[in-house]
Amino acid sequence: MSNRTFTMIKPDAFKKGYSGAILDRIIKEGFQIKALKLLKLSKEKAGEFYAVHRERPFYGELVEFMSSGPIIAAVLEKDNAVEDFRKLIGATNPAAAEEGTIRKLYASSVGENA
């Protein structure tokens, strides 16, 4: 059964020019891009999006980072979209991510994880 998931190409990956390669990889893995938008999050919008992390020590740094430059927001569709996309992006920490995952290939740290 086809379902959808949301993703963002974060400011670090956008700035380094990885957006095209990341989107190409997503498509090659069988995802359909149903919506795509380039935007810059305000600190307020980033704070709202990550509100679930408000009490965590990294929240302020996360909001600063996510509002530091353009992002690409996308809605993806595929059978088993959520589980398959989690496998494709890899672990939050790129050092722990499996070879060939998006974060292993394009992320530089836990904070700047593509």
N, C-alpha and C positions, 0 to 999 in steps of 0.2 A: 504494500500500500504506500502510495506516495505521500510524503509529508514535507514540511518546510522547516528551515532553521534560519537564524540570523547570524551574520558575521560582520566584523569590521576589520578593514585593513588599517592598522594603527599608524599614528604620525611617523614613527621611526621607519617603517617599511615604505610608506609613501615618499618620505624625504629621500630615501636611498634608491628610489626608482624600482622597487620590487613589485609594485602593484600589478603590472601586466603579467609578470611571471606567476604571481600568486593566483590571479584570476584565470589564467590559462590552465594552471594545474587543477584548479577547482572544476573547470569545465571538462578537462581530460578524465577526471575521476567520476564523471557521469552526472554531475549536478547541473541543473538548469538555473540560470540567473533569472529570477522573476522580477526583481527590482534592484536598481543600482543607483546610488546617489553619492556625489562628492560634496562634502561639506566640512566646515570647521565648527566643532562644538564649542559653545561658550562654557565658561567654568560652571555656570548654573546648570546647563543641560548635562554636562559631564557628571556633575554632582548628583543630579536626579537619576541618571542612568545607572550609576554605581552606588545608589543609596543603600543597597544591601550591605555594602562594606563600610558604611559610615563610622562604625565603632572600631574598625580595625586600624592598626598603626600606619598602614600604607595608604590610607584613603586620600589624604591631602596630596601626596605625591602622585597618586594615580589620577586625580582630577586635574592637576597641573599638567601632567604628561598628555592626557587625552585631549586637553584643550590647547596644546602647544602648536598644533599644525593641522593640516587637512587630514581627513579620514575618508575612507570609502566604505559606505554602509551597503550591505547587500542582503537580499532575501533569496535563499537557495532552496531548490526543490529536488527531491530524489526519493526513491524508495529507501526507507531506513535512514533518512537524512541526518537526524541528530547523532546517532551512534557512528555512522560513517564519517561525518564531518569531524567529530571528536578524534577519531583515529587519524584522519588526514592532517589535522593541525598539530597533533602531538602534545606532549606534556607542557605545562606552563613554563617550566624551567627548560630552556633549550638544551642545556647540558644533559638533561635526563630524557630528552625526547628521542624517539626511535629515528634511526637513519631514514632519510627520504621524506620525513614529515615537514610541513611548512615551517614550523618553529625551528626544527633542526637546521633547515636550509637558510632561513631568512631572519631569525631572531638573534639578538646579541646578548640578552639578559632576561631575567624574570620580569623586570619592569618594562623593557623594550622588547616585547615578544611578538612582533609582527601582527 
